[in-house]
Amino acid sequence: MILRLLLALLLSATLRAATPPNIVYILADDLGIGDVSVYNPGSAWQTPHLDRLAREGLRFTDAHAASSLCTPSRYALLTGRYAWRGRLKQGVLQGFSPPLIEAGRPTVASFLQAQGYATAIFGKWHLGLDWARTGPKPENVDYAQAFRGGPIDHGFERFLGISASLDMPPYAWLEQNRVPTLPTLTLPDSPAPKLWRSGPLAPDFKLEDVQPRLTASAVAYIAERAKAKDNKPFFLYLPLAAPHTPILPTKTFEGKTRTTSYGDFVTQVDDDIGAILAALAQHGLAQNTLVIVTSDNGFAPAADVPAHARLNHDPSGGYRGYKSDLFEGGHRVPFIARWPEMIPAGTTTGALIEQLDLFATCAEILGQSFPASVAEDSVSFLAVLRKPKGASSLRSSLINHSAEGRFAIREGKWKLLVWPGSGGWSSPTPSPSQWLKVQRTDLSTLPAFQLYDLETDEAETKNLANAHPDIVQRLGRLLLADIERGRSTPGAPQPYKESPEWTQLAWRNSFTP
């Protein structure tokens, strides 16, 4: 009898291990790596839920967004492909922009849906929509008509959210592929630090209610899936609109940290993540759910760099630069994964990963492959999840991209910037942002390239390009090859299209064999 019971328990455990996990991917907006207290012992505030997630799972210390801006990093995350391979060579989209994800291009959501997953997104899309137009201007929209090219057309069965950042019009809820309450009002511009642009406003839309409603919708969805009779695993993508501007913590969190409104907003995000974790536990789903929490790019200077400096709080966690930059502070992000059935608790890894690796990781989890024309830049990090202390990432290099459309490449400890400046708003730059009081720099007076040894110089303070011209050449040629092969992973080359925007690649002549 005892032997039979042991065999039954063993069989049950085997079946559970073979069951595809639920996947919950939470993407904070503009959360700096130094804003999470488990990453920054000197943080001016605490993030207890994120810290607990790290204790119960795996914390990555060398994880990166594919861009230092939100639209291109979100495109890469969902498609496994760098956004600059498409039409977006620099900057971000706006709320009225056309779709960025090409029709027919698979996403993580459509891939998982084909594998039997239920899929949902609650949050900030910011990848463009095909609005019904009433005129030639971007804001000439017929909101009564359904839009196309949004989440529902890219693998998500459920969608509630907003078209772009919370500081961009239109200010209206989007549900599935429609606008349920039409924008009949106008929201005027707001001064700093709230920072939103004027535009159409729906009567039922309040900016401060967005974060709470997204969290509540995610919690309700988890409860719904727990009771669903179809027994499908689910993929829940929660791209938050916070702590991005406008900085609008609810009354519960106003003044809670006694630091800044941004600090209060970060703790609200942390509390919301706690609510998601609690919902998974309440419904018995925590054990076989892969939860990932990360950020779309680094800390945004609009959240007041001087105010945090006075508090000795470094939102970039000791790294140089901020959102928009090629420097590490622009794209090195918090990345915490928990999956109790797979990941050893309380572990940390320095494995190199990029957010666009989600696609290949999901495929390996499910034992599936995908065509050469899909997820061309995605590398699985499942081996690291399974054995954080013994395995190394299959990724040996990655490409960074900035607000100005500049490039850098990382391989091992070496990082090459094929640009003399930050590529964004930080110094040195010819056009600093209004939030960073830096002097404009004549980049022609600086070395053409920057090479840093991140093993000994994480803050990127000493340019070693002149000392190691061989490494500059090797990395420059690797970058050029990864661009022109149409992929950065092994496999058949994909179409590479020249366009006027690529004239910025004047540096290519320096690396032509």
N, C-alpha and C positions, 0 to 999 in steps of 0.2 A: 504493500500500500504506500509506504514511504517512498520507495523507488519510483512508483508510478506518479506520485505527487511531484517529485523532483523533476521527472521527465516532462511533466505538464508545465511546470514553472519554466524550465529551460526552453521548451517550445514556445511558450508565451513570450519570453524575453526575446527570442530570435525573431518572432513575428513583429514585435514592437520595433526592434531595431531595423527591420526591413521596411517598415512603414514610412512612406515619404513624409518628411517633416513639414509642418506649417512654417511659413516664412513671414516674419514681420520686419519690415525695413523702415526705420524711422530716420528721416533726413531733416536735421535741424537746418535753419537758414541763417548763415553768417555766424555760427557759433565757433569761436576760436578754440584752439587746442588748450590754451591756458585758462579758458573759462570753466573747464571741468576740473574739480578739485583733485580727483585722483591723478590727473596729469600735472597738476600745479600745486605743490604743497604750500606755496605762498599766495594762493588765491584769496581775494578779498571776500569771497563768499563760498559756501559749500553746496555741492550737488550730491546729496546723499543717495538718491535713487540711481544715478549713473555710477556712483562709487560702489554701490551694492551690486549692480550689474557686473562691474569689473571683478568683484570678489567672487561672483558666482560663475564667471565665464572667462573670456580671453580678451586682454587689452593689447591692441596693436600700437606700437610706438613709431612705426614708419609707414603709415597709411596716407594715401594722397587722393585728393579730388583730381579729376582729369584736367581741370581748368581752375583758375583762380576767380572765376565768375560763375554765377548760378546757372544760366541757361545752358552753356556748353557742358558743364559738369553733369547736369541732369540728363541731357541727351546721351552722353557717354554712359552714364550709369544704366539707363534703360536699354540701350542698344548694344553695349559692348564695343563701341566704335567711337573714335575721337570725333568731336563735332566739327573740327576744322577740315575734315575730309569732305564735308558737305558745304553748304553755302555760307555758313556762319564763320567767317574768318577772324572776327574780333567783336567785342562788345556782347550785348545781350538783346533779347527780343523785348517788345513791349506788349501790353495787354491786347492790342489790336493787330499784332503781327500775324502773318500767315503761318501755317504749320511748318515746323523744322524737321520733324521725323518724316522721312520720305514714305509715301504710300507703298505699302507692301513690305516695308522693312520690318523684320521680326524684332520684337522687344522681349525683355525678360517676362513681361506679363503674357504676351501672346504665346511664348514658348511654354510657360508653365500651364497656361490654359489648355494647350494642345496635349499636355501630359495629364490632364484630368483635374487641374487645380481650379478652385473658385478664386476669382481675382477681384480686388477692390482697391481704390485709391481715394483717400480723403485728404485734400490739401491743395497746395500751390502747384499748378501745372507748369506754367511759364515756358511752354514749348510751342506756342502758337496755336491758332485755331483758324479754321476756314469759316469766317463769319459770312452771313448773308449780307451783301452790301447794298446800300441805297445811293451811294455816290462815290466819287474818286478818293476822298480823304479817308485815312485809316479809321477815324471815329464815325464814319457814315455806316452805321450798322442797323440792321433790322433785327432787334432782339426778340421779336415774336417768332422768328424762324429758327429752326434747329441749326446748330453749327456742326461742322464736320472736322475731321483731322485731330480730334481730341482723344482723351483716354479711351473712350468707348470704341474708337476705331483702331486702337493700338493694343488690344488684348485685355482691357479691363471691363469687367461686367458691371461694376458699380463705380460711380463717381459722384462725389460732392466736393466742391472746392471753389477756387478762384482762378482766374485766367493767368495771372502773372504775380509779381510781388504785391504785397499789400499796400505799397505806396504808389501803385500804378492803376489807372482806370482801365476798364470799367469796374465800379464798385458794386458788384452784384454777385449773388450766389449762382453757381452753375451746378446743375444736377443732370446726370446722364449727358445728353447732348442738347440741353435747352437751358434757357434762363427763366426760372419759374416766376420770378417777380421782376417786371420790367423796370429799368432805370428811368425814372421820370423826374428826378431831382438832379442837382449839380452840387458836388462837394468842392468847396473852394480850396485853394492852396493853403498849406499850413507851414508856419515857420519851424525851424529847428527847435527842439530835438525830435519832434514828432514826424516831420518830413513826409508828407504825402503830396502828390500832384493833384491838381484839380481835374474833375471829370464827371461823367455820368454816375449817378448814385441811385440805387434801388431803395425804396422806402423802408424795407425790412433789413437793410444791411448796415450793421454797425461794426466799425473796424475792431473795436475792443472785444467783440463777441466771436471773432473768427477763430482764435486759438481754442477757446473753450468748446465751441461747436465741433471743431475737427476732432478734438480728443473724445468728446462724448460720442460722436459718430463711430470712431474706431472701437471704443469700448462696447457699443451696442452691436457692432458687426461681429466682434469676437463672441459675444453671447449668442448671437444668431447662428454662427457657424458651429458652436458647441452643441446646439440643439438640432442642427440640420440632419435630415434623415439620409442624405445622399452620401454621407461619409467621405466627402471630398476633403483633401487637405486644402489649405487656403494660402494665398499670397496677399498680404495686406501691406500696401505701400502708403506710408504716412509722411509726405513731404510738408513739413510744418511751414508756417509763414513767420515764425519767430525763432530767435530774437532779432530778426531783421527789422529795420525801421518800417513803419512807425512804431516807436517803443511805447507800448500801451499795456503795461501789466494791469490785471484786474485789481479791484479794491483789496482783495485778500492778500495780494502780494505787494501792493504799493508801500514802499518804505520798509519792507520786511528785512532786507539785508543791511539797511542803514549805510548803503554805499552810493549807488546810482540807480536811476530807473532801469538802465540796462541790466545791472546786477539783479534787480528784482525780477526782470523779465526772464533772465536765465534761470532763476530758481523756479519760476512758473513753468518753464519748459521742462525742467527736471521733475517737477511734481506731476506734470502730465505724463511723462514717461513712466513714472511710478504707477499712475492709474492704469496704463496699458499692461504693465507687468502684473498688477493686482488682478486685472480681468483674466489674464491667462491662467493665473494660479487658481482663481475662484472657480473656473470652469474646467479645471483638470487638464489644461492644455500646455502647461509650461514645459514638461519633460521633453516632449518631442516637437518643440517649436524653436526654430533658429531665429533669434532676435538680434538684429544689428542696429546699432545707433551710431550715427556719424553726422557730418556736416557737409554742406555743398561746397564750401570754400572756407577761407580763414575769416578772422574778425574784420568787420567793416569799420573803417575809420570814422564813418558818420556817427557811430555810437560813442564818440568823444574820447579820443586818445589821451589828451591832457588830463581829463578828470580821473581816468584810471591810473595814469602815471602818478598822480598825487596820492593815490591809495596804495602805491607800490604793487599794483595789479598789472601783470603783463598778459593780455589776452592772447598773444602769440606764443606764450610759453617759452620764451628765450630765443625763439627763432626770429630771423630778420623779416621785416615787411608785414603786409596785411593783405586782405582781399584785394585782388586786381594784379598782384605782383608775381614775377617769376621766382622771387625769393621764397624760402620755405614757409614763412608765415602766411603766404597767399594760398597755399594748397595742401600743406601737411595738416591733417585734421584728426580730431578724436575718432576712434573707430573701436567699438566694443562689441563683441559677439558672445552670445550665450545660447547654448544648446545642450542641456544637461545629459541627454543620451549620447552625446558625441564629444563635447568639449570638456576637458578637465577644468575644474573650478580654480579660480585664483591664479591663473597663468598670464604671463606676459610674453610677447614675441616681438622681435625686431625685424621679422620678415617683411620684405618690401611688397606692398600691394597697392593697387589703385582701385577706385570704386567701380570702374567699368569691368572689373574681374567678377562681378556678381553673376553675369550671364554664364560664363564658363564653369563657375563653381556650382551653380544650380544644375547645369547639364551633367556634371560629374556626380553630384549627389544622386541624381536619378538614373545614372548609367546610360545617358543619352549622348548622341553626337549631334553636330549641326553642320550645314554646308560651309564651304570655304568663303562664301560671300556673306556670311552672317558673323556678327561679333568678332570682327577681324582683329581687334586689339585686346581681347579678353583672355585672361590666364586664370585657371582655377587655383584657389588657395585652400581647397578642401584638405589637402595633406597637412596644412598648418593647423586647421581646426581639429583634426584628429590627433595630432601629436605636436603640440606647440613647441615643446622643448627639444624635440629630436628632428623635426622636419624643417626644411627650408623651403621658401616659396619657389615655385617654378619660374617666377618672374625675375629676370636678371636686369632688366632695364625698364624705364618708363619715360614718357614724354610729358613735359609740363607746358602749359600755354597760358598766356596772360591777357589782360584786358585789351592791350594794344595789338594782340595777335602775334606776339613774339614767342620764340621757342627756347626751351631748355631741354636737356636730356640727362637722365640719371642712369648710371651703371655702377653697381657696387657702392663704394664710398665716394666716387667721383660724380660731380655735377657740372655740366657745361652749359652756360648761358650764351647763346649765339647772338648776343646783344650787349651793348655797353651799359645800359641802364637797367632799371627795375622792370621795365615792360608794363608798368602800371602807374600807381599814384605816388608811391614812395620815392624818396631820393635814391639815386639820381634819376631825374625825369625832366623832360622839357615842358611838361604840362601837368603839374601837381594838382590834386583835387582841392576843393575848397576846405576840406576837413583837415588836411595835413599842411601845416604851415612850413613848407620846405621851399627853398629857392630853386628856381628853374636852372637846369644844367645844360650846358652845351655839350651834348654827347660826343661830338667830334673830337673833344679834347681827351676822351677816355679810351682805354684799350678796347678793341673791337669785340673781344670775347672775355668771358669771366669763367674761371675754373676754380672750383672749391673742393676741398677734401672734407666731406661731412663727418668723417670719423674723428677728426681732430679739430674741426672748425664748424660746428653746427650752426653758428650764427653768421656764417658766410662773411667773414671780415677780411680774409686775406686772399686776393686773387693770385692764383698760381699759374695762370695761362702762360706767362713768359718762361716760367721754370720748367714746364712740362708740355712743350709743343707737340710731342708725339701723342700724348693723351688727348689734347685738343683735336688733333687730326683724326684720331681713331673714333672719338665720340661724335665729331662732326659728320664723318662719313656714315656712321651708324644712323644718326638722325636723318640724314638725307635719304639713305636707303629705306628707312621705315616709312618716310613720307612717299617716296616714289614707287614703292612696292604696293602701296594701297593697303598695307597691313604691317603690324609690328610683331606678329606671331608667326610661327612656322606655318607653311601652307601655300597654296597657289596664289600668286600675285593677283591683286584686284585692280580694276581700272583706276588710273590716276589722271585726273583732268587738270590741265593747266588753266588758269584764269587770271584776269588782270590783278586780282588781289594777291596772287603769289609773287608779284614783283617785289614784295617785301623780303623775299628770300634771296636777296642779293648776296648774302653770306655763302650761298651754295658754291660760288666760284672758288671759295677758299678751300673747299673740301673735295673738289672734283679730282679723281685720281689722274 
